Amino acid sequence: MSSSEVVSVPVEEPLEVVEEQYEEQVPGLSLKPVYVFVGPVILSLVFFSMIGVLVRVHLNRLFTYAGTPVYSLIWVQLLGCFIMGMSMRLKGVLLSYSPALNTGITTGLCGSITTFSSWQLLLLQQFFNTTRSDHSQFRNFLGGMSVLATTLGCSVAAIRLGQMIGDELRIAFNYFLARSTPAEIQVTKVETAMFTTEPTGHRDGWLAWDKWAKFDIALAAGGVAGVIASTVVVALAPRTRSVSIALLFGPLGTILRWQLASLNTQPRQNSRYLPRVLVGLPLGTLIANVLGSAILSIIYILQTGAVVRPSAASCYVLAAVSDGFCGCLTTISTFAAETTTMRSRPSMLYAGISIVVAQAFFILISGIYFKTATVDYDTC
């Protein structure tokens, strides 16, 4: 690498501290701060959430067949958690290319591949034996606990495996980085507010096209192209409308979850307004998973025809909201990553509250209708 090239080093410390640290390794270096704008981040979330929806839908279809040894949803959760684990260890590398890339992969791709709400729906179907299998209620309980235990265990294991591989990839990246002696090191400062503050105090709007990095422009173009392509497919390909409409609903759920993530870091002054049991828990992810599960429970009632007979058009929309909005609003990858990074007692408390509250919504909304309604016509 020549001395005129730039290497990005993401840091969380003041520029003066970083400059002092790297001065010993690279004499005469100059630090160039890079600021993150919300525009590329949002469009990156749109782009990667669409990819996540496609991966989840087609993986479910691929592993859904007669005689399958495990339920298809487990492969979706495994893949998303594995990528999340690698991304956690490669965060610095991703930020060095583009902070929007890091957010797009972790929040957009991994969060959209995995789904908490569909997992809770599968638990309800096992506990209530919606397939009318000929076995006892105790077997229903065993089926539900099997889905609960395997998903939790496999998700955490996939996170750990991804972290192990991510560590090796990071070591390789650092090895090649150490072989270069750049004259300028570019420092990434992550800033995701609606306005970005320069060191001089000048404020730019969240577009600021002239300051977007090349990676940001590519991700933004991918997001715009994805929306246009999905809209065209909805109009011209009726057979794939359930998937293409889901691609349009998915980014809405992802962006809402990304906004709710700001609640994960609770200011101390606001903690006194929360119940003591919730203090210190990632409220943003908790709210997103519970809200998405509640919405999916309502959709499940409408799809099964327990309230009103659904039309063909409404079935497309219901499937799109289920696979797109709810699937992207809720996430197992972030949920599993948070449980592995928290201490044991808060981790178990967080997991327990998330699962119990989500199941309570499903049982109160969908379970009662399923037990009382009789449907004798075609449904979604």
N, C-alpha and C positions, 0 to 999 in steps of 0.2 A: 504494500500500500504506500503511495507517495505521501509526502509531508503535507500536501495541499488538500488531501481528502479529509472528510469529517467523520468522526465516530460519535454516535449518540450514546450517552451514558445517563439513564434515568436515575434520579436521586430524590430523596425527600429532605435533604438538608439545605441550608442556605448556600448560595453560590460561593460565598467567601470560604466556607468550610471545605467545599468540594475542591475549590481551586488550590487550597493549601494541601489537601491530600494528594492530588494528582501532580502537583508541582515537583514532588520528589521523583516521580516516575517519568514525567515528560517536561523537561525544563522549558520555560518560555511559552507554555500553553495559554490559550485564551478560551474562556467559557462563553458559550452562546446560548442563552435561554430560549426555549421554544414553548409557546403557550398553546393550550388546547382550546378549540372552539366547539361549541355545542353542535353546530351544523353538521360537521363530519361525523361526530359521534352518533347523532340520531340517524343519519343516513346509513352509517355502518351497521347500526342495530337493525334497520329495515332489511338491509342486504343479507346479513347473517341469520336473522330470524326466519327469512324465507327459505334459506338453505336448510335450517334446522327443521322446519315443518316438512319439507320434502323428504329429508332423511328419516324422520320419525314415521311418517305415513307409509313410506315404501318399505322400511324395515319391518313395520308391523305386518304389512301384507306379505312380505317375503317369508316370515317365520310363522305365519298363520296357515296351518294345514292339518289335515287329519292325522292323529297319532304323534303330534309334536311332543317331545319330552318335557319342554318347559313352555310357559306362556310367553307370547311374542314380546310383550312389553318389557321383559327383563333385558332383552338385547338393546333396546332403546336406552334404558337407564344406564347399562354398562358402558355403552359407547360415549354418551354424554359426560358421565362421571370420569371416564378415562381421559378424555380431552381436557376436562376441567383440571384434573390433577396435574397434567403436563403444563397447562397454562399457568397454574399457580407457581410452578418452579421457573417458568420461562417469562415471567411478568416483565422483568427488566429487558429481556431481548425484544419482546413485543412492543414495549413502550419506546424502545430506541428507534423502531421503525415508524410507529404512529400510536399515540395513546388511543385513538379511535379504533385501531386494529385490536388492541388489548381488550377494550370494552366490547367490541363486536364479537370476538371469539368467546369470551367468558360469559357475558350477560346475554349476547344475542344468539350465538350458535349453541353453546352448551345448555343454556337455559331454555332454548326452544326445542332441542332434541329431547331432553328429559321432560317429564311431566308429572307433577304431584297429583293433580286432580284425577287423571285417568287411573293412577295407582289406587286412589281412594275409591273410585268407582268399581274397580276390580275387586277390592276388598268387600264392598257392599254386595256385589254379585255372588261372592263366595259365601259370605255370612248368611245371606238370604236365599241362596240356592236358586238364582233366577233362571237357571237352565232346567229346573225341575228334575234334577237327577234323583234316582231312587236310592237315597240313603238318609240316615238319621240326622237330627239337628246337631249332634255332636260332631259328625263328619263335616257339616257345614262350618262349624267352629274351627276344626282342624284345617280345612281348606283356606279359610281366611287367615289364620295364623301362619300358614305356609307361605302365602303371598306376602304377608307382612315381614316375616323373618328373612326370606330370600331376597327381597328387594332391598331391605336395609343392609344386610350383610354384603350383598354383591356390589351395592353402590359405594359403600365405604371401602371395600377391597379394590374397586376400580379406581377410586381416588388415590389410594396408596400406590397402586401399580403405576398410575400416570405420573405421580410425583417422583417415583424411582427413575422412570425413563426420562422425565423432565430434568432431573438432576444430572444425568449423564449427558444430555443434549446441551445443558447449560455449561458444563465443564468443557465440552468440545468448543462451544462458542467462545468462552473465555480464553481458551488456548489459542485460537486463531486471532482473537482480539489482542492478546498479549504479545503476539509476534510483530505487531505493527507499532510504529512510534509516530503517531499523528501530531501535527503542530497545533491542531485545534480540536478540542473535545466539545461536543454539543450536548448540553445538559437539558433534559426534558423536565419541565415543570407541569404537573398535571393540574389542570384547572377546568372544571366543568360547570361553572356558573353561567348564567345567561349573558354575562358580560365578562370580558377578560381584562385584567388590569396590567398594564405595562409598568416597568420600574419607574417610569416618569410620571405615572398616575393617569396616563391617557387611557381612555376606554374605547373599545371597539365593539360593534354589534356582533351577534353570534354568527353572522355570515363571514364578513371580512375575507372575501375571496382571494385577495392578493397575498394573504398570509397562510393559506392552506398548503400543507406539504403535498408532494406528489402522491404519496400513499393515501392521503385524505381525499384527494380528488378522485383517485381510482375507486375507493370505497363508496364515495358519494355517487359516482356514475353507476356503480353496480346496484345501489339501492334504487335509484331512479329507473334504471333499465328493468329491474325486477318488478316494480309496480306497473310499468307500462306493459311488459310482457304478460303479466298475470291478468291485467284488464283485457288485453286482446284475446287471451285464451278463454276467458269467461264468455266473451261475445261469440267466438268462432268455434269452440270445441265443447258442446254441451255434455259429452260423456265424462269430461274431466272437471266439470264445474265445482264439484265438492272440494277438490284439491286446490283448484285455482282460486276459488273464493276464500278458502282457508289461508292461502298465501297473502291475501289482502288483509284478513283479520289478524293474522299472527303478529305483525309488527306493532299493532295497537296494544296487544297484551304485553309484548316485550318492553315497549316504551313506558307503559304504566308501571311495570315491575321495576324498571330502572329508576323511575321517579320515586317509587316507594322505598327503594334501597337507601335513600337519604335518611330514613327513620332508623336504619340499623345502628347508626352512631348517634346516640341520644345525648343531647346536652345535659349536663348535670342539673341545671336549673329546671328542666322539664321532667326529670325523673321523679320528682315528688308528686306529680299528678298521676303517675301510673300505679297500678296495683303492685305491691312489693314483689309478687311472683314474676312479673314481667320485666322488672328492672334489669338491665344488662343483656336482655335477649335481643336477637335481630328482629325487631318488630316489622321492618319492611318486608322481609321474606315471609314472615309469619302471616301478615295481613294478605299478601299476594296469594299465598297458597290456600288460605282459608276462603278468601273471596272467590278465587277461581273454582274451588271445589263446590261452593254454594251455588254458583252460576251453573256449573256442569250438572249438579243434581236437578235443577229445574229443567235443563235441556234434556236430561235423561227421561224425565216424566213425559215431556212433549214428544220425544222420539218413540217411546213405547206406546203412545196413544192412550195413556191412562186418563188424560183430560179431554182431548179432542182428537179426532182423526186427522193426521197430518197429510198435507198434499205433497205432490212431488217437488214443487218449488220450495216449500217450507222445509222439506227434508234436506235439500241442498244447503240451505242457510243454517239449519240446526247443526249439520255435520261440519260446516265451515267454522261456526262459532265454537263448537266442541274441539275440533282438531287445531283450529287456528288461534282464536283468542284465548280460550281456557288453557290449551296446551302450552302456549307461550307465556301466559300470565303466571302460571305455576311452574315450579322447577324442583327437580330432585338434586341436580348437580350442585347448586348453591346450598341447598338444604344439607346435603351430605358433607360438603366442604366446611360448612359452618360447624356442624356437629363434631368434626374431626379436629378442629382448631380450638374449640372451647374446652374448658375444664369438664371433668366427668359429670359432676352433679348438674351444672347449668346445661350441659349438653343433653343429658337424659331428660331434664325438665323441658327443654325446648322441643325435643323430638316428641315427647309425650303430649304436650299441649297441642302441637301442630296436628298430630294424628287424631287425637281424641276430639278436638273441636271440629275438624274437617269431617270425621265420621258422624259426629252428632248432627251436622247439617244434612248429610246424605240420608241418615236414618229418619230424621224429622220430616224431610221434604220428599225424598224418593221412597224410602222404606215403607212409610204408611200407605202411600198410593199403591205401591206394588202389592202389598198384602190385601188391600181392600178392593182394588179395581179388577174388572174382568174385561179383557180385550178380545174381541172375536173378529177383527178385521185386519187388513194389511197395515203394517207400520213401517217406519224408516228402517 
